[in-house]
Amino acid sequence: MLRIAFTAACALAVSSCAAPPIRLDSLHLRCRSRAGLPDRHCTPGAIDHRVTQANIHQTICVPGYTARVRPPLAYTTAIKRIELVEYRFYAGQRLADYELDHLLPLELGGAARDTRNLWPQARAGTGASATKDEEENLLHRRVCDGGESLAAARSAMATDWLAAYRRDIGGGRP
């Protein structure tokens, strides 16, 4: 897929990386977001293997960790444009209507630049980005406080973060 080739070429870029021109005929337009969740085939999630249960207090539990690993805006905007096409959101949609989200959040050791972990998440509606952020923050606190393992938190986010949100925060509502 175009997004994987683009990521491979730009993964080590420090400052910026412009997106290649998008040709619709070169893409596998097969990704579908359903009920606020990403397509499991297009966005299965990916972890940063440098973050482990044994080192969470030197990595994700240190204030400022996500700011240090977050890719630059030039990189994420380019990926977002590609992802919006692959997820078929290109007809009449604005970039601002979506957040390029890490399925496995950076605060749980998700891979920062791996396109298997990135998808265009709607800012409104079922599964909105602010809703997912609430669950991410809760799981991050639990992991750092020792109330939940890193593996369990990652599994909840990758499997069905919306179900985890309903269980933990939403009281059964989306």
QUIKA-V623520 format. One record per residue. N is the residue number from 0. RES is the residue in three letters. PHI is phi in whole degrees, 0 to 359 (none if undefined). BURIAL is + if it has 24 or more other ideal C-beta (glycine too) atoms within 12 Angstrom, else -. Layout:
n=[N/N]
res=[RES/RES]
phi=[PHI/PHI]
burial=[BURIAL/BURIAL]
//
This chain:
n=[0/1/2/3/4/5/6/7/8/9/10/11/12/13/14/15/16/17/18/19/20/21/22/23/24/25/26/27/28/29/30/31/32/33/34/35/36/37/38/39/40/41/42/43/44/45/46/47/48/49/50/51/52/53/54/55/56/57/58/59/60/61/62/63/64/65/66/67/68/69/70/71/72/73/74/75/76/77/78/79/80/81/82/83/84/85/86/87/88/89/90/91/92/93/94/95/96/97/98/99/100/101/102/103/104/105/106/107/108/109/110/111/112/113/114/115/116/117/118/119/120/121/122/123/124/125/126/127/128/129/130/131/132/133/134/135/136/137/138/139/140/141/142/143/144/145/146/147/148/149/150/151/152/153/154/155/156/157/158/159/160/161/162/163/164/165/166/167/168/169/170/171/172/173]
res=[MET/LEU/ARG/ILE/ALA/PHE/THR/ALA/ALA/CYS/ALA/LEU/ALA/VAL/SER/SER/CYS/ALA/ALA/PRO/PRO/ILE/ARG/LEU/ASP/SER/LEU/HIS/LEU/ARG/CYS/ARG/SER/ARG/ALA/GLY/LEU/PRO/ASP/ARG/HIS/CYS/THR/PRO/GLY/ALA/ILE/ASP/HIS/ARG/VAL/THR/GLN/ALA/ASN/ILE/HIS/GLN/THR/ILE/CYS/VAL/PRO/GLY/TYR/THR/ALA/ARG/VAL/ARG/PRO/PRO/LEU/ALA/TYR/THR/THR/ALA/ILE/LYS/ARG/ILE/GLU/LEU/VAL/GLU/TYR/ARG/PHE/TYR/ALA/GLY/GLN/ARG/LEU/ALA/ASP/TYR/GLU/LEU/ASP/HIS/LEU/LEU/PRO/LEU/GLU/LEU/GLY/GLY/ALA/ALA/ARG/ASP/THR/ARG/ASN/LEU/TRP/PRO/GLN/ALA/ARG/ALA/GLY/THR/GLY/ALA/SER/ALA/THR/LYS/ASP/GLU/GLU/GLU/ASN/LEU/LEU/HIS/ARG/ARG/VAL/CYS/ASP/GLY/GLY/GLU/SER/LEU/ALA/ALA/ALA/ARG/SER/ALA/MET/ALA/THR/ASP/TRP/LEU/ALA/ALA/TYR/ARG/ARG/ASP/ILE/GLY/GLY/GLY/ARG/PRO]
phi=[none/301/294/289/297/297/297/300/287/252/303/261/297/270/262/214/207/283/284/290/300/269/250/301/288/264/262/267/287/231/279/222/274/232/52/82/248/286/292/296/283/272/226/281/97/207/255/271/293/282/259/230/303/291/241/301/279/251/237/295/271/269/306/90/302/296/297/286/258/296/293/293/302/300/290/291/295/297/294/301/300/293/297/299/289/296/270/63/262/284/278/74/261/252/306/293/284/228/247/282/255/269/305/269/298/302/288/242/79/289/293/286/245/283/294/291/249/243/204/278/259/296/278/226/89/298/75/300/301/295/294/296/302/300/294/302/296/298/295/300/300/298/296/290/273/86/277/209/283/300/298/294/294/297/297/299/288/285/285/194/298/292/295/297/298/301/292/274/234/283/59/93/264/290]
burial=[+/+/+/+/-/+/+/-/-/+/-/-/-/-/-/-/+/-/+/-/-/+/-/-/-/-/+/-/+/-/+/-/+/-/-/+/+/+/+/-/-/+/+/+/+/+/+/+/-/-/+/-/-/-/-/+/-/-/+/+/+/-/-/-/+/+/-/-/+/-/+/-/-/-/+/+/+/+/+/+/+/+/+/+/+/+/+/-/+/-/-/-/-/-/-/-/-/+/+/+/+/+/+/+/+/+/+/+/+/+/+/+/+/+/+/+/+/+/+/+/+/+/+/-/-/-/+/+/+/-/+/+/+/-/+/+/+/+/+/+/-/+/+/+/-/-/-/+/-/+/-/-/+/+/-/+/+/+/-/+/+/+/-/+/+/-/-/+/+/-/-/-/-/-]
//
